[in-house]
Amino acid sequence: MRRDIPIVGFIVGALVPLLGFLVVYFIFRGGSQSLENFITNYWKDNRTFAKLMTLSLLANLIPFVYCNSKRYDYISRGIFIATMLYVVLIVLLMFVW
């Protein structure tokens, strides 16, 4: 079975920013704030929440660079497509809603 398919990269590119968001949560949480309170506090201000999402999106660099170095071109494409979908969501949060 071939592993170098775009859907694998898309799944990785969609899940890694969620782990990145948890890292951002552990870095920026105020005191012992729960994850639910953290999200609701920042969700009130869409621009700030979009900035937090942008920081968590940087986590996609790790699998993207790894797949490029191993020449998994199709997986890299899937990661890129998932990243661009996140970027569209971030732009909508910042300028539309």
N, C-alpha and C positions, 0 to 999 in steps of 0.2 A: 504494500500500500504506500502510495506516495504522500509524503508529509508536506511538500511544498505547494500548498493550495491556498488561495486567498481567504477562504472562510476561516481557516485556522488563525491567520493573521488578524482577521476582523474580530474574532472572539477574544484573542489576546489583547488587541487594541481597545476593545470595549471594557475589558475587566481590569486591566492594569491601572487606568486612572482612578478606579474605585479604591484600589489599594493606595494609590497616591493621595487620595482624599483623606484616607485614614492617617497617613503620615502627616499631612497638613493639619489634621485635627489634633494629633498629639503634640505638634509643635506650637500651634496657636491657641489652644484652649485656655481659657482663663480659670485657673485653679482646678477645681474638680468638676468642671462642667460636663454634663453628659452629652453624648453624641446627638441625641434628639434636641436638646436645648441649643447646642451649637448650630445645628442646621436651621432651626426655627429662628434663632437670633439673626443669622446672616441671610436667611431667605427673605426677610423683611426688606432689606436693601439689595435689589437685584444686581447693582454694579459691584458691590462688595462680594456677593456670592459668585458672580462671574469671575472676579479676580481669583477667588479661592479655587474655582474650577480650573482656571488657567494654570495655577501652580500645580494642581494635581495632574494636569495633562502633561506636564513635563516628565512624568514617570514613563510615558510612552517612548521616550528617547532610549531607554535602556534596551527593551526588546528590539526596537527598530535598528539601532546600531549593531546589536548582536546578529540579527538576521542579515544585515547588509554585509557584515564581515564573513559570515558563513555562506554567503551567496544564495540565500533563500529569497529570491526576488519576489515570488508571488506572496509569500508571507509578509514581506515588507510592504507590498502594495495593499494588503488587507489592513495592516496596522495604519498605514497612511489614510486609507478611506475612513476608518473608524475615527481617526484623529480629526479629519476634516468635518465629520458629522458633529463631533463635539464642538468644533470651532463655530459651526453654524448655530448650534444651541447657545454658545457663549455670546455671539453677536446679537442673537435675538434677545437674550436676557439684558444685554447692555443698552440696546438702542430701541427695542420695540416695546417690551413689557415694562 
